[in-house]
Amino acid sequence: MQKVESHVQRQVENWFHNTLLLADHDVPFKYKRQKKYRSLKGARVDLIYYPSTESIAGMDFEVMNVVKVAIS
C-alpha cells in the first residue's frame, strides 16, 4: 500500500488523464478513465503497473503506466 501525495486529472477530448505521485517515489504513475473520478490525494492505494518511457521535448522521462488501482 502506498500513500498518494498528489492526484491531478486533465481532460483530453473524451478521456480524463490521471497522474499520481506517491510517497517515497520520484516517478509519476499515469492512467486514463472515461469519467472524472474523486480525488485520491491522501488515500492509500495498491497499484498494478509497468514501467515506460515518455518523450517530451526530445527528453526521455520514466513513467509508470497503471493497469489497476485498488483503494483501501
N, C-alpha and C positions, 0 to 999 in steps of 0.2 A: 504494500500500500504506500502510495506517495501523496504528499500534500501539494495541492495546486496553489502556486504563488500568484499566477496571472492567467486570466482567460479572456481572449479577445475574439469577437465574432464580426466578420465582414461579409457583406452581401456582394456576390459576384454573379450577375444575371439571376438565375433561379436557385442558386446554391448559397449556403452560408459556409464560409471558410472559417474554421475554428483553429486557434493556436493556443496551446497550453504551455506554460513554463512551470516546471516542477521544482520543488525544493531539492537542493543538492545536485541539480543537473544544469549544464550550461547550454543544452541543445533544445530547440523548440520541438514540440510534439504537435503535428498537424493532422486534421481530418476535416471532412466535409459532411454537411447534413442538408436536407432539403427544407427543413423548418428551423426557425430560431429556437434556441434551447436556453434554459435558465443558466445563470452564471455558475460556474464551478469553482470560483475563487474561494479558497479556504477549505474546500471539500477534500476528502481522502478518496483517491481513485486507484483502481487496479487496471493497468493498460496492457494490451497486447499490441505490439508494434514491430516495425522493421526499419533498419537504418537506410537512409537515402541521401543523395546529394542534390542540392538545388543551386542552379547557376543564376546569379543576379549581377548584372553589370559586368559580366566577364569574370566574376569571382565565384568560387565554389564554396558553398556553405553546407555543413552537415545538418540534416533534419531527421526526425523520426516520424514516419507515417503510421498513424494509429489505425488498427484494424478493429479493435473493440475497446469500449470504455465501460467499466463496471464501477458504480458509485457505492460507497459504503457509509 
